[in-house]
Amino acid sequence: MSGRALPTALAVEGGVAADPARRRAGLRPALDRLAPLFGLAGLGLMWFAAGLVLVSVPAYSAFAGFAPGPALASFAELLASGEAWRAAAPSLLRVGQGLLVAFLLGAPLGLLMGASPLAERALQPPFQLLRMVSPLAWMPVAVLAFPNWDGAIVFLITAAAIWPILFSTAAGVKRIDPIWLTLARNLGASRVGTLRRIIVPAVLQDILTGLRLSLGVAWIVLVPAEYLGVTSGLGYAINDARDTLSYDRLAALVLLIGLIGYALDSGLGRLAARARWIPAT
């Protein structure tokens, strides 16, 4: 390449040719922020299209309450009357109790399985077997074992939520660099000190990720579990709307369940993303 052509090629490479790449890089943050809105807009369009079918096709006209117009109007009424909070509060309490019990049982067992190969070999088969049983299959047992419906529902939520916490914690422990554990032993750290200063901080993100997965499972199990004899909660409200053929209210409750679940999941996701352990050097 001649001496005159080389500066020209460099100018093209660093100027005109690089401009589109710079523009794309500049647009990337804005697109990242707007991507969730595009996804939600697509879901809204699908809902609107389904509503048109429900309204226009005689065979589905009885379900016209699921269309966006009636559903959103009923949703606004739920919020204005306070019924949304009255329905959601008992459900949130039950889910919170179930997740707490699942965490208190699952996290220590996960730490044990991750730290001890013998414990993992002994506990892995029965835990995997129990994990594959649908939580709702325990309904008859829960009804017989607990003196009230709330206890039975919390048990079902716990049975669904314990496994993601347990196995995520165990996997996190096994990923800890053995050098840090050896260093702690050489420095005279006790088992409790090693657990508190190294193991728990190192697996905190895994525990929170497991808790996030457990929340999703628990939130799904909640509604059918509340079909039991309780007279409060989102599941009861869904069942009542179905029995009274109030399809607009039923659709509004489904929207409420989705929004609350999305908010809880997003909060735990942000918390897990911030719980990244970087050992001090």
Buried (B, 14 or more C-beta within 10 A) or exposed (E): EEEEEEEEEEEEEEEEEEEEEEEEEEEEEEEEEEEEEEEEEEEEEEBEEBBEEBBEEEEEEEBBBBBBEBBBEBBEBBEEEEBBEEBBEBBBBBBBBBBEBBBEBBBEBBBBBBBBEEBBEEBEEEBEEEBEEEBBEBBEEBBEEBEEBBBBBBBBBBBBBBBBBBBBBBBBBBEBEEEBBEBBEEEEBEEEEBBEBBBBBBBBBBBBBBBBBBBBBBBBBBBBBBBBEBEBBBBBBBBBBEEEEBBBBBBBBBBBBEEBBEEBBEEBBEBBEEBEBEEEE
